[in-house]
Amino acid sequence: MSRDAIALWEVNAQLGEGPVWSSAHGALLFVDILGARLHAWRPADDTRRSWTLDEACCWLLPRDTGGFVAGLRSGVVELDFDLEQGPRPGKRLTPIEWLPEGDRLNDAKSDGHGRLWFGSMDNAEVHAGGYLYRLDGRGLVEMDRDYHITNGPTISPDGATLYHNDSARQTVFAFDLSDSGELSRKREHIRLAPGSGYPDGMTCDREGGLWLALWDGQRVARYHPDGSLDREVALPVSRPTSCAFGGEAFDRLFVTSAAVGCADEPLAGALFEIPVEIGGSAPTPLSLPI
């Protein structure tokens, strides 16, 4: 196991999540779900900005009309943003009343057609009531169910496979993804051994390698498209939470982490970078004409 992780920003996020590169701002954005904070780091001049939000934000993704779409406790909303004024929530795209009491949104990604994929979970992490949803111009559709802790939807670079995991079950699932956005042939793709960590956020590189953050596993791992382990990178924190490619050429892998439950770890909650030989691709902006 290599130890190449570099601490970029000791931001002490209680639950850092949702890293996404904004080409429009030349910056990496990520959220602190428990702290209800949004963070932005622009590497060109080391600009660092943080804002306290009115409610917890679980993720944000770029939209094709400009700005972002964000998953808040109260629903999926448009979000304008710049590095000086910060975030400004706008039109609500879908309310949250369809979620059971006590549930919240979790990770999200766009696919190559600009559709939004996101999960929900029991905030107390007790019951298996989590769903995987698809949101596009046709509306909101429930695509899969019975997750304890939904995490990391991501799509293979050829657009043919969607990965999603249930952290509590230590399992990453794979689905066939059609051009029309339908899922089929759900199967177990990766199952982690007891005591080896829990699958959290993930992303794919240009060769189809799946990079997976391992909560309570102190590492990020890369898996081949067939699900076999390629390499592991140790981190100086117990709880890496998610990862995303960024930089102008999308050749830098950024990793968020959590400070919650890790009071004895000085770098817990920091933003890290892992040097990589194979980069990723820019996320397709969401196309949501609703």
ZIVEN-V720865 format. One record per helix or strand. SS is the DSSP state (hx for helix, st for strand). FROM is the first residue (numbers start at 1). LEN is the number of residues. If there is no record, write none. Layout:
SS:FROM:LEN + SS:FROM:LEN
This chain:
st:2:1 + st:5:5 + st:16:7 + st:27:6 + st:37:6 + st:47:6 + st:57:7 + st:68:5 + st:75:8 + st:86:10 + st:103:8 + st:116:7 + st:130:7 + st:139:9 + st:149:7 + st:161:6 + hx:167:3 + st:171:7 + st:183:9 + st:198:7 + st:210:6 + st:219:5 + st:229:6 + st:239:8 + st:252:6 + st:271:4 + st:286:1
